[in-house]
Amino acid sequence: MTGVMISTMALCFALSISVAVSIGLSAILGIQVANANMLIAVKEMFGAINKFPLAAIPFFILAGNLMETGGISRRLVEFAKSLVGGVQGGLPMTCVLTCMIFAAVSGSSVATTFAIGAILVPALIRHGYPTSYAAALQATSAELGVIIPPSIPMILYGVSAEVSIGELFIAGFGPGVLISGALMLFVWIQCKRKGWGRHDGDGRMAFGPALLQAGWALLMPVIILGGIYGGIFTPTEASAVAVFYALVVGMLIYREIKPRELYAVLRKSAISSAVIMFIIANAGLFAFLITRAGVPDAIGRWLQEVLQTPVLFLLGVNAALFLIGMFIETSAAIIVLGPILAPVAAHFGVDPVHFGLIMVVNLALGMITPPFGVNLFAACTVARIPLDRIVGHLLPFVGVILACLMVITYVPQLSLFLRDLVYAR
């Protein structure tokens, strides 16, 4: 059964059938081969999405779209530019910093790409940066949307591997800040070498007015994250608070969301949410079948025999996840692989929260690597260029994040320091 499922899924991928449909078709065929009751498919697909923490996904997506429509993202850009926009290369640094702040509410890299890219990609082009560079930078910076908490992939890992989502969220700050800092340093050096961005400070607002203008926008992540870590509400409840806050600020304070625009925002959010939930449902059925077939246990035993030390295990897992992330959507990969790899990692003494961060950061790379990088498609849509044009500018960014991934992998305290500090009380 397992061989039929995997070969069917590989064939579907080769035929460019969508990930969710490929996983679902292979699972259905596996049930047929095993002569099992087809009601299993209905039961397991419903069970995969019938989990309270997953309710956060549509709410965070809706919050991100409301932020984009309501002018919150534009004000965050102006604030970030007031901080770092005055130096050569300040505009690319603004892109990274804004994505970092925006990610602290949206939880989605694709939402971050569209919301921030719609503002900064045209601005980068106007300031003389190549269009392909602007798109590559935006796609890479938006990856922070799934690393800085709250994060939809972290929610999925927490549910599938039965790990505290609150601990995953607070552990994500260290890796998120590391990657943000590394990207900002890299683009600053790059702009110095190439002579780009000498006039990036033109039109920059002073810090005071920018802070005043973005005050309500900056208060949003403080309320959301402060509420989660202060024990006021759960991460799932925080997603609903984010929607309410974005709606109030966008409609009543900034007054940029008109009642007639709400339908389009809700429709866009519903479609994005349905796509993710469909992937989760199919991946849940697939994971159930391969678990019943004993695949996770077999893989675990094989890894323990071949990769006999934690160092080798983490190196091997990173290499495998990097390749998998290039071809399989991040959410589906986490749901399928999380329950398989987390117990093996625990056997090697790897903290499950630390391992979750390794998985999320690594698979997030798949969002910016061809052929199926969703951030690449989003950034190319914003910049209106074909995918092949940005690959040359993209490779150095991938190298920077890979270097950060190695630090995150082998320096666990980077992820666990804040977690241990908060949850030790």
Secondary structure, DSSP 8 states (H G I E B T S, - for coil): -HHHHHHHHHHHHHTT--HHHHHHHHHHHHHHHTT--THHHHHHHHHHH--GGGGHHHHHHHHHHHHHHTTHHHHHHHHHHHHHTTSTTHHHHHHHHHHHHHHHHH--HHHHHHHHHHHHHHHHHHTT--HHHHHHHHHHHGGGGGTSSS-HHHHHHHHHHT--HHHHHHHTHHHHHHHHHHHHHHHHHHHHHHT--TTTTTT---HHHHHHHTHHHHHHHHHHHHHHHTTSS-HHHHHHHHHHHHHHIIIIIS----GGGHHHHHHHHHHHHHHHHHHHHHHHHHHHHHHHTTHHHHHHHHHHHH--SHHHHHHHHHHHHHHHHHHS-HHHHHHHHHHHHHHHHHHTT--HHHHHHHHHHHHHHGGGSSSS-HHHHHHHHHHT--GGGGHHHHHHHHHHHHHHHHHHHH-THHHHHHHHHHHT-
